[in-house]
Amino acid sequence: MYLIQLPTNLLIGDFIAYSNNEMSKLDGDKLRFTFAGSIYFNRMKELGFYSTDKSTICDRVKKVGLEGLYNKKIIE
């Protein structure tokens, strides 16, 4: 098994890093992070991550070398 680091220049990597950081702040455990109309939604739009264009999303994944990630067997 190997570990995968999801980079913050992909939406999911930024979502995990941002929400973990915000939740570690005072009362951060009371915040709700979602992709639809919540705290993270505005950040997603500001960073240019909000897209429904499949080719744009695929290009981002290719650029960080994670294309086909879910086609790989990671547990023996």
C-alpha contacts under 8 A as a table, 3 or more apart, distances in Angstrom:
res1	aa1	res2	aa2	distance
1	M	74	I	5.22
1	M	75	I	5.00
1	M	76	E	6.89
2	Y	74	I	6.54
5	Q	13	G	7.93
6	L	10	L	7.32
6	L	12	I	7.09
6	L	13	G	4.67
7	P	10	L	5.84
7	P	13	G	4.93
7	P	14	D	7.08
7	P	64	V	7.61
8	T	11	L	6.76
8	T	12	I	7.36
8	T	13	G	4.36
8	T	14	D	4.13
8	T	15	F	7.79
8	T	17	A	7.23
9	N	13	G	6.92
9	N	14	D	6.60
10	L	13	G	5.43
10	L	14	D	6.28
10	L	49	F	7.59
10	L	60	R	6.87
10	L	61	V	7.19
11	L	14	D	5.22
11	L	15	F	5.94
11	L	44	M	7.34
11	L	49	F	5.92
12	I	15	F	4.96
12	I	16	I	6.21
13	G	16	I	5.33
13	G	17	A	6.21
14	D	17	A	5.12
14	D	18	Y	5.76
15	F	18	Y	5.25
15	F	19	S	5.89
15	F	40	Y	7.29
16	I	19	S	5.40
16	I	20	N	6.00
17	A	20	N	5.31
17	A	21	N	6.13
18	Y	21	N	5.14
18	Y	22	E	6.11
19	S	22	E	5.08
19	S	23	M	5.89
19	S	33	F	6.64
19	S	40	Y	7.98
20	N	23	M	5.18
20	N	24	S	6.32
21	N	24	S	5.38
21	N	25	K	7.05
22	E	25	K	5.49
22	E	28	G	5.66
23	M	26	L	7.73
23	M	27	D	7.40
23	M	28	G	3.88
23	M	29	D	5.07
23	M	30	K	7.91
23	M	31	L	7.16
24	S	28	G	5.89
24	S	29	D	7.32
25	K	28	G	5.01
25	K	29	D	7.95
26	L	29	D	7.84
27	D	30	K	5.61
27	D	31	L	7.43
28	G	31	L	5.40
32	R	38	S	6.97
32	R	39	I	6.99
33	F	38	S	6.09
33	F	39	I	5.75
33	F	40	Y	5.68
34	T	37	G	7.16
34	T	38	S	5.55
34	T	39	I	7.04
34	T	40	Y	6.03
34	T	41	F	6.82
35	F	38	S	6.66
35	F	40	Y	6.09
35	F	41	F	5.09
35	F	44	M	7.83
36	A	41	F	5.77
37	G	40	Y	7.70
37	G	41	F	5.32
37	G	42	N	7.46
38	S	41	F	5.31
38	S	42	N	7.31
39	I	42	N	6.27
39	I	43	R	7.22
40	Y	43	R	5.08
40	Y	44	M	6.03
41	F	44	M	5.05
41	F	45	K	6.46
42	N	45	K	5.21
42	N	46	E	6.22
43	R	46	E	4.98
43	R	47	L	6.12
44	M	47	L	5.38
44	M	48	G	6.27
44	M	49	F	5.09
44	M	50	Y	5.61
45	K	48	G	5.11
45	K	49	F	5.93
45	K	50	Y	5.13
46	E	49	F	7.69
47	L	50	Y	7.94
48	G	51	S	7.66
51	S	54	K	7.92
51	S	56	T	7.54
51	S	57	I	7.34
52	T	57	I	7.90
53	D	56	T	5.45
53	D	57	I	6.53
54	K	57	I	5.19
54	K	58	C	6.11
55	S	58	C	4.98
55	S	59	D	6.04
56	T	59	D	5.15
56	T	60	R	6.39
57	I	60	R	5.20
57	I	61	V	6.43
58	C	61	V	5.15
58	C	62	K	6.16
58	C	67	E	7.61
59	D	62	K	5.05
59	D	63	K	6.13
60	R	63	K	5.20
60	R	64	V	6.73
61	V	64	V	5.52
61	V	65	G	6.44
61	V	66	L	5.51
61	V	67	E	5.63
62	K	65	G	5.03
62	K	66	L	5.95
62	K	67	E	5.10
63	K	66	L	7.81
66	L	69	L	5.34
68	G	71	N	5.23
68	G	72	K	7.02
69	L	72	K	5.69
70	Y	73	K	7.70
73	K	76	E	7.26
